[in-house]
Amino acid sequence: MASWDPQQYNRFAEERARPFRELVARIPTTQAVAVVDLGCGPGTMTATLAERWSDAAVLGIDSSPDMIVAASERQTAQLRFQLGDAGQWRPQRGSVDVIVANASLQWVDDHETLLPAWAAGLDDGGTLAFQVPVSTFDPGFGGIAARPRWAGLLGGAAGAIGPRSATPVLPAAEYVRLLSAAGLTVDAWETTYYHVLPGDDPVFEWFKGTGLRPYLDALSGDDREEFTAEVRQELRRGYPREPFGTILPFPRLFVVGHRA
Ligand SMILES: C[S@@+](CC[C@H](N)C(=O)[O-])C[C@H]1O[C@@H](n2cnc3c(N)ncnc32)[C@H](O)[C@@H]1O
C-alpha cells in the first residue's frame, strides 16, 4: 500500500480540520460509550472526539503505519489508535455509539456493502457520520492520468478523487437511500469550500499529500518527473495564483445517519 506522509498531510491542517468539525457538529448523539474514527490519519481530529464524548472509549483506526505512529503520540487511557483497514472493519451489532470517517471513505471500495454493516453496528441513539469529496470532483489530474501517455503506465492506480471510474464515492442520494434502508434517519448535504492557499503550486502540494499519491507512487524516474510537470502545469492553469493566494474550490459531501 502506498505510504502516507503525516507532515505533507498536515501542511493544510486548518483547511482539512474544518469539514471534520462541521461534520461532527451535526452528530446528535449526546452520550457515548464507544466512538470509532475510521481513517483517523495523524489523530489530531480524533483527539477532539475524545473531548466531546469524554466518557467514551475512542478508537482511531488507519491503514497507514506512518499515520498510526504519528497518532500514537496522542494516545491516552481513553484514546487509542490501531493499524487496520476500514474496509475490513465490522462492528458487532449495537456495539458502537459514534462512527466517524472524515475524508477517508473515498479510499475504500464497496460502500454499498460497507455502510449497512457499519449502520448495524450502531446502538440506539448512535450515529454514523462521514465526509467525502463529491463524486464528480476532478481537480484536473484525473483527466491527465486517463491520457494514453499515462493510462497504461498507471495501470489500475486510482486517485480516490477524479473521474467517476476512479472513485468509489456515490452520488448523495444513493447514500440517503442506503442508510435509510438500514434504519437510520439521514441528514446529507454538500458544501464547496473556497480555500485560499498560500505559496507556489499550492494545489499540487495539497493533492500530493492525498489524491495524487497513488499516481505518483505508481511512477518512477523520468516518467514520474514528466507526469508531475504535466500535473503542475494543469493545476496552475486551472487554479491561477492571485495577489492574495490561490483559490481551491473543494466540493464535499457530508452524510450523517442517526439511529433513533
Ligand atoms: C485525507 S486523510 C483523513 C484523515 C483524518 N480522518 C482527518 O480528517 O484528518 C485519509 C486517511 O485515510 C486513511 N486510509 C486510506 N485508506 C484506508 C483504509 N482502507 N482503511 C483505513 N484507513 C485508510 C489514510 O491512511 C489517511 O490517513
The ligand as an SDF file (V2000), in Angstrom:
LIG
                    3D

 27 29  0  0  0  0  0  0  0  0999 V2000
   -7.3460   12.5070    3.9390 C   0  0  0  0  0  0  0  0  0  0  0  0
   -6.8200   11.5540    5.3010 S   0  0  0  0  0  0  0  0  0  0  0  0
   -8.0420   11.9190    6.5480 C   0  0  0  0  0  0  0  0  0  0  0  0
   -7.5120   11.8180    7.9560 C   0  0  0  0  0  0  0  0  0  0  0  0
   -8.4710   12.2120    9.0780 C   0  0  0  0  0  0  0  0  0  0  0  0
   -9.7080   11.4720    9.0500 N   0  0  0  0  0  0  0  0  0  0  0  0
   -8.7500   13.7020    9.0670 C   0  0  0  0  0  0  0  0  0  0  0  0
   -9.9130   14.0780    8.9600 O   0  0  0  0  0  0  0  0  0  0  0  0
   -7.7980   14.4940    9.1880 O   0  0  0  0  0  0  0  0  0  0  0  0
   -7.2690    9.9250    4.7790 C   0  0  0  0  0  0  0  0  0  0  0  0
   -6.7810    8.8530    5.7170 C   0  0  0  0  0  0  0  0  0  0  0  0
   -7.4470    7.6440    5.3570 O   0  0  0  0  0  0  0  0  0  0  0  0
   -6.5330    6.5850    5.5570 C   0  0  0  0  0  0  0  0  0  0  0  0
   -6.9660    5.4120    4.8030 N   0  0  0  0  0  0  0  0  0  0  0  0
   -6.9690    5.2360    3.4630 C   0  0  0  0  0  0  0  0  0  0  0  0
   -7.4650    4.0360    3.1500 N   0  0  0  0  0  0  0  0  0  0  0  0
   -7.7930    3.4330    4.3250 C   0  0  0  0  0  0  0  0  0  0  0  0
   -8.3470    2.1800    4.6730 C   0  0  0  0  0  0  0  0  0  0  0  0
   -8.6880    1.2810    3.7260 N   0  0  0  0  0  0  0  0  0  0  0  0
   -8.5320    1.8850    5.9730 N   0  0  0  0  0  0  0  0  0  0  0  0
   -8.1910    2.7900    6.9290 C   0  0  0  0  0  0  0  0  0  0  0  0
   -7.6600    3.9870    6.6630 N   0  0  0  0  0  0  0  0  0  0  0  0
   -7.4690    4.3210    5.3790 C   0  0  0  0  0  0  0  0  0  0  0  0
   -5.2040    7.1440    5.1090 C   0  0  0  0  0  0  0  0  0  0  0  0
   -4.1270    6.4040    5.6080 O   0  0  0  0  0  0  0  0  0  0  0  0
   -5.2850    8.5650    5.6530 C   0  0  0  0  0  0  0  0  0  0  0  0
   -4.7370    8.6690    6.9290 O   0  0  0  0  0  0  0  0  0  0  0  0
  1  2  1  0
  2  3  1  0
  2 10  1  0
  3  4  1  0
  4  5  1  0
  5  6  1  0
  5  7  1  0
  7  8  2  0
  7  9  1  0
 10 11  1  0
 11 12  1  0
 11 26  1  0
 12 13  1  0
 13 14  1  0
 13 24  1  0
 14 15  1  0
 14 23  1  0
 15 16  2  0
 16 17  1  0
 17 18  1  0
 17 23  2  0
 18 19  1  0
 18 20  2  0
 20 21  1  0
 21 22  2  0
 22 23  1  0
 24 25  1  0
 24 26  1  0
 26 27  1  0
M  CHG  2   2   1   9  -1
M  END
$$$$
